[in-house]
């Protein structure tokens, strides 16, 4: 999408929240976390996308563990 639509798509990505509507501080924390891990604000290839999805999965599992016991 970034290659096809260029700067218009980049502006859209900065403006629109991610898939989950989370409180701002949570969104900023997770954004900073994945920025430190992959070294970029946005993933650019399938490997980075997969790794970040895996990271989100493990975070959601860890957060939900206390509620399942």
DOPAMAR-338478 format. One record per residue (C-alpha): residue number from 1; residue in one letter; z, x, y. Coordinates in Angstrom, 2 decimals, always signed. Example, Ala and Ser with C-alpha at 12.3 -4.5 7.8 and 13.67 -1.06 7.14 Angstrom:
r n 1&res a&w +7.80&u +12.30&v -4.50
r n 2&res s&w +7.14&u +13.67&v -1.06
# end
This chain:
r n 1&res x&w +0.00&u +0.00&v +0.00
r n 2&res x&w +0.86&u +2.81&v +2.38
r n 3&res x&w -2.50&u +4.48&v +1.86
r n 4&res x&w -4.41&u +1.25&v +2.26
r n 5&res x&w -2.65&u -0.24&v +5.29
r n 6&res x&w -1.23&u +2.89&v +6.92
r n 7&res x&w +1.17&u +2.62&v +9.83
r n 8&res x&w +1.25&u -1.19&v +9.85
r n 9&res x&w +2.74&u -1.19&v +6.35
r n 10&res x&w +5.22&u +1.57&v +7.24
r n 11&res x&w +6.44&u -0.49&v +10.21
r n 12&res x&w +6.80&u -3.53&v +7.94
r n 13&res x&w +8.87&u -1.51&v +5.43
r n 14&res x&w +11.23&u -0.34&v +8.16
r n 15&res x&w +11.70&u -3.87&v +9.49
r n 16&res x&w +12.17&u -5.87&v +6.26
r n 17&res x&w +15.25&u -5.42&v +4.04
r n 18&res x&w +14.92&u -4.44&v +0.39
r n 19&res x&w +14.76&u -6.97&v -2.44
r n 20&res x&w +18.47&u -7.73&v -2.33
r n 21&res x&w +20.02&u -9.14&v +0.80
r n 22&res x&w +23.15&u -7.06&v +1.08
r n 23&res x&w +25.62&u -6.48&v +3.91
r n 24&res x&w +24.40&u -3.84&v +6.34
r n 25&res x&w +27.02&u -1.22&v +5.39
r n 26&res x&w +26.16&u -1.54&v +1.68
r n 27&res x&w +22.46&u -1.31&v +2.41
r n 28&res x&w +23.00&u +1.78&v +4.59
r n 29&res x&w +25.18&u +3.43&v +1.92
r n 30&res x&w +22.63&u +2.86&v -0.83
r n 31&res x&w +19.82&u +3.96&v +1.47
r n 32&res x&w +21.65&u +7.17&v +2.29
r n 33&res x&w +22.40&u +7.70&v -1.39
r n 34&res x&w +18.80&u +7.50&v -2.54
r n 35&res x&w +17.61&u +9.49&v +0.48
r n 36&res x&w +19.90&u +12.34&v -0.56
r n 37&res x&w +18.78&u +12.12&v -4.18
r n 38&res x&w +15.00&u +12.05&v -3.70
r n 39&res x&w +14.96&u +13.74&v -0.28
r n 40&res x&w +12.86&u +11.00&v +1.34
r n 41&res x&w +13.53&u +7.65&v +2.93
r n 42&res x&w +11.01&u +5.84&v +0.72
r n 43&res x&w +9.81&u +6.66&v -2.80
r n 44&res x&w +6.19&u +7.77&v -2.94
r n 45&res x&w +5.29&u +7.79&v -6.63
r n 46&res x&w +6.09&u +5.90&v -9.83
r n 47&res x&w +8.58&u +8.50&v -11.03
r n 48&res x&w +10.71&u +8.18&v -7.89
r n 49&res x&w +10.51&u +4.38&v -8.03
r n 50&res x&w +11.61&u +4.38&v -11.68
r n 51&res x&w +14.48&u +6.76&v -10.95
r n 52&res x&w +15.73&u +4.63&v -8.05
r n 53&res x&w +15.51&u +1.45&v -10.12
r n 54&res x&w +17.52&u +3.19&v -12.83
r n 55&res x&w +20.08&u +4.26&v -10.22
r n 56&res x&w +20.38&u +0.68&v -8.93
r n 57&res x&w +20.78&u -0.57&v -12.51
r n 58&res x&w +23.66&u +1.82&v -13.22
r n 59&res x&w +25.33&u +1.01&v -9.91
r n 60&res x&w +25.14&u -2.71&v -10.66
r n 61&res x&w +26.54&u -2.17&v -14.17
r n 62&res x&w +29.45&u -0.09&v -12.88
r n 63&res x&w +30.24&u -2.60&v -10.13
r n 64&res x&w +30.15&u -5.54&v -12.56
r n 65&res x&w +32.32&u -3.91&v -15.26
r n 66&res x&w +35.68&u -4.98&v -13.77
r n 67&res x&w +34.49&u -8.60&v -13.67
r n 68&res x&w +33.47&u -8.64&v -17.32
r n 69&res x&w +36.80&u -7.49&v -18.73
# end
